[in-house]
Amino acid sequence: MIDTLANLLFRCWHRRLSRPMTPVQKSGAPEDRGFVICLDCGKKFSYDMSTMAMGKALKDQDQS
């Protein structure tokens, strides 16, 4: 809840976004969820490919 409140108050208002990307699974098939990255602050946001709309900020996940 605190993260949601912080995202509401300190939302990224930058307009420079990367192209929509979808991560690839180890099997080589793309995942269903896409994302975009703000080129100014580096924050990662979910992206709905069907409606072409940016969603909520995503939490960073360690890939180790």
N, C-alpha and C positions, 0 to 999 in steps of 0.2 A: 504494500500500500504506500509506503514511503517513497519507493522508487517511482510509482505511478504519479504521485504528487510532485516529485522532483522533475519528472519528465514534463508535466503540465506547466510548471513554473519556468523551467529552464529549457524549454523545447528549442531544438535547433531550427533557426529561421533562415538558414542558408539555402540558397537556390541552386548551388552547384552540386549536382549529384552524379554519381557514377551511373553507368548503364545498368539496367536490371540484370542480376546474375542468379544462377541456380547452382548450388553445390552438387558435385557428382559423387555418388556413392561408390564404395569399393568395387561393386559389381559393374560399374560403368554406366548405370542408369541415373539420370538426373533426379534429384529430389523434387517433391511437389512445391516446396516453399521457396520463394525467391527473396532477394534482398537488394538494397541499394546502400551506398555509403556516401555520406556527406564529404565532399572533397575539401571543405574548409576545416571542419572540426574532427573528422574521422569517425563519427558516430554511425552505427549500422542500424538500418531500419528494415522492417519486413516490407515486402512488396507483393501485392496481389496481381498476378499476371493477367487474370481474366478481366478485372476492372481497371487495370493500369493505375492503381492508387497506392501511395505510400502508407504504411501502417505504423504500428508502435515501434519504439526503439527496442532493439534486441540486446540482451546481455552478452558480454564477451564470454566465450567458452574456451578453456584451454584444450588444445588438441595434442595430448601427449600419449 
